[in-house]
């Protein structure tokens, strides 16, 4: 009986002992493998991530996902990193919506912009390399959506075109370059001016495509600022910048306008419209410097398709046009049109910009530098600089803005850039930004 009892207890004890020994062997092997894995983790990796959970394998690669620290960058470093072109000098920020137009004052020291957020902003440009600029913000009347802007009377006032419920309107704000008051001097902003004159429904319900301004220096002109407003329909109106008096109206009779410009001496008006022909009008001044009449004097014929944009040369004797036919033409308008002499085509240049399919792009905007050497043109978000004399591409900035470029303008004269005088081009875009660009060297090509 006792022997039977011992035999029955011995078998389970032996089985338990053997099972425990086997488990101990497996556990010892696991500990050895674990120690080996830990021993192979680089010390630098464990030091770089001391707070990581034990089940997360450290990595030597920099992490930028949410929850991981990023290397510190200040605003200047971020702007420098975003610059993608060597002519890109600076970006003017502060707009909260698409910037629809821009214009420099005669001295180049002020830049006016209009934005879809319903505000006009005047930037003081003492040096294009500055880290910050004084800004004057002018809020338009409620419900007004600005579409165009132009300086009047030097740099002391701006004229703004805006679309309201009843149609297009013009507003003139004076003293936009007044010095800051003691109250807002610390804020770097100027006191908002008041409306000096305004006109409602100037082009019926149609909006204003662009404004252009020039000083009346031809003939008996007294140097007053003359402003033209180009409707998206077919009419163009002429205004006295200071008084707001309407001086005349012309009609292109070409289904719809694309844009219009006025010569730098205030003598001629030219319009790019639906057809291939460009009509030119002359502003005739009386002996007392008042505007007597506005007459059609010539027509530029040669393009085979609609002209999308144009501009006058600084000498007011030439016009440059770009057409959907893929060409740029330079015209001489210094002719005896009173004797029926036709304007002459001086040069026909191919548009050098092509899309990904190889098709010629059409230019949306153009502006010539004050020295008459560089033609700045845009197509979508691409900015290009051409040599006026040869049509050669001086430089190209693809994706100059994050979206379409809405307007371009040169400084009328050289202004400081890092202490060095230079011609500067301003561009506006739907990306809520205004950019400043250095003029390329013509002799480098």
C-alpha positions, 0 to 999 in steps of 0.5 A: 500500500505504501509502495503504491502511494510513493509510486503514484507521487513520484511520477507527477513530481518528476514530470513537474521537475522536467517541465520546469527545467525545460521552461527555465532553458527557454527563458534563459535563451529569451534573455540572452536574445534580448540582451543581444538586441539591446546591445546592438542599438547605437548609443547615439540613437538612444540618446537622441530619443530618451523619452521614447517608449521601449517598444519603439525602435529609435531612428537616426533620421530627422522626424517632422511628423506631428508630435516630433520637434522641428528645427527652429526657423525664424521668419527671415529663414523661411522667406529665404527658403521659399525664394526660388529665383535669383531676381526675387527680392522681397514679398509684401504680405498682409493681404487676406485675399487675392491681390487684384492690381498694383501701381507705383507712385511717380517717385517709386517710394510708394506702392498701392495695392487693391485686394479682394478683401475690400481694402487698399494698401499703400506700402512705403518702399524706402529700400526693397531689401527691408524686413518690414514696410510701413503700411497704410490700409484704407477700407473701401465703402461696405460692399465695394470690391476693388478691381484697379488702382492708380496714383494721382498727383505724384504720390499724394493720392490714389484713385480706386475702381471698385465693383458695387451692387449697382455697377462700377465706381471710382473713389479718390483718396488724398494724403495717402503719403502723409507721415505717421501720427504720434498715436500710430507711429509705433504700429508702423501704420498711417492714418486712413484718409477720406474720400475726396471725390467719387463717381458711381456707375461710371461704366453702367453695371460693367466692371473696370478692367484696369486703370492707367495714369499719366501726366499731361506733359504733351503740348499745352498740358499742365502736368496734371494727372490724366487717368483712364478707366477701361470697362470690360464692355467697349467703353473707355473714360478719361478723368482728371485725377485731381478734380475727378472731372470726366474729360471724355469717352471713347468706344472701341466697338469691338465686342469687349475690351481686354485692357487699355493704356495711356502714353507717358506724356498723356497724349495717346490712348490705346486699347487691346480688344476682341479683334486683331486691330488696335485703335489709338486715340489722341487727347487734344489739349486747349491753350489753357491746358484743359482737355478739348476733345479725344479723337481717334487718330490711327489703327494698328493693323497686322496681327491675325488674332485678338490682342491680349495686352499692350503698353507704350514705350517710355518715349510715347512714340512706340506701342508694343502689342502681344496677340493670340496669333503668337507674336509680339509687334513693336509699332512706331506711332510717331507718324503724320497721321493728319496726312493719313500716314499709317503707323509702321511695324518696326519689329515682329517677334515670336512669343518665346513661351510654350506650354507642356504640349509645345503650343505658344502661350498667350501673354496676360500682362505686359509692362516695359521698364522705364529705360525702355530695355526690358519687357516684363510679361506674364502668362498664368503664374509664369513671369518672363523678361524679354529684351525689347530690341531683340525679343530674346528671353532675359530670364524666366520665373516659372510659378512666380506666384502660387496661382495666376499673376493678376498685375505687374508694374515697374517703378517709374525710376530706380529705387534703393535695393540694399543701398544700390539704385535699381529698377524694380518690378512689382507683381500681384497674384491670387496667392495674396502676395505682392512680390518685388523683382530686380530687373535683369541685365540686358547685356548678359544675353 
